[in-house]
Amino acid sequence: MSATHSWFVMRLVLPFIEDGSKDLEIRLGHRIFREVKVGDTIIFNNRHGRKVTGIREYPTLEDALKTEDYRRIYPNPDTEQDALLAALREVLKGDVSRLGVLVFELQPI
């Protein structure tokens, strides 16, 4: 049985979720995020529902951004991969070496 999760993102990310250009969400591997399964629904900012179609795990942010298309995580054409990595280090809280990194592949409902 699938579950529904409520997550929040920063306002500057929300337009990319709204228009569907952001179809990857990156989070540290905290327990609450590890509970999400393929087939579950994530509601972003109490407004935008997305179905989880894939979940991939990486040991570091660098590994995640080397493998995943960073423009699917943050589709702003003015943002380069190094700038996104620096921003993610600022906003993602926790010990990456202990928690790991989860990348959730999403599709509109």
N, C-alpha and C positions, 0 to 999 in steps of 0.2 A: 504494500500500500504506500502511495506517495504522500509526502508531507509538504507543508507550506512553511516557509521561513521568511521572516521580515528583516531585511537588511537596509542600512542607510549608506548612501554615498554622498560625497561632497557635491554642492550645487553645480560646480563647473563640469562635473561628469554627467549629470542628469540629462542634458540635451542629447548626448550620444547614446544613452539608453533609450530615450524617447524616439529617436530617429532610426534606431536599430543598427547603427554603425559600430557600437560597442557590443561585441558578442562574447567577450572574455572578461571575467572578473577575477582579480587576483587577491588572495587573502593569505595571511599566515595560518599555519595549521593548528590553530586553537581548537579545543574540543568541540565548541559550538559549530565550527565550520566543518569539522570532520564528520559531524552527524548528517550532513547533506549527502544525498544519494542521487545517482542518475535517475531522472524521472520526477524528482521533486520540483516544486515551484518556489521561486524566490520573488518576493514582492519588494521592490526597491522604493524607499521613501514613501511607503504606503500608497503608491500610485501605479507602478509599472511591474506587471507580472512577467516573469521569464521562466521557461522550462529548462532544467539542467539536462543537457544532452551528453556531457562528458566532464570528467574530472581527472586532472593530471597533477602529479606531485613532483616537486623538485627540491633538492637540498638547499638551494640558495636563490635569491632574486636574480642574480646574474645568470644562473642556469636556466631559469624560467624565461628570461628575456632573450637568451641566445636561441632557445628552441621555439618559443611562441612568437607570432607576429605582434610586436609591441603596439602597432597601430590598431589592432583589434582590442587592446586593453585601454588605450587612450587615443582615439582617432583624430586628435587635433593635428592638422598638417604642419603646424609650426613647432611641434615638439619632437625633438630627436630622442633616440633611444637612451643616450647617456643622461639627458635631462629627466626622462621618465624614471630611470633607475634612482637618481638622486631624490626625486619627489617621493617615490615609493618608500625609500629608506626613512624619510621624514614622517610619513603618515601611518605606516604599518608598525604597530607596537608589539614588541615581544622579541624573544631571542630566536632569530632565524635559524641558528645552528641547532637548536633544540626542537623547534616547532616545524621546520620545513615550510614550503610554499605550496599552496594549492591554487590551481587555475581551473576555473569553472567555465565550461563552454555553455552558452545560453542561446535560446531562440525565443522569439516572441510567442505568446500564447494566442 
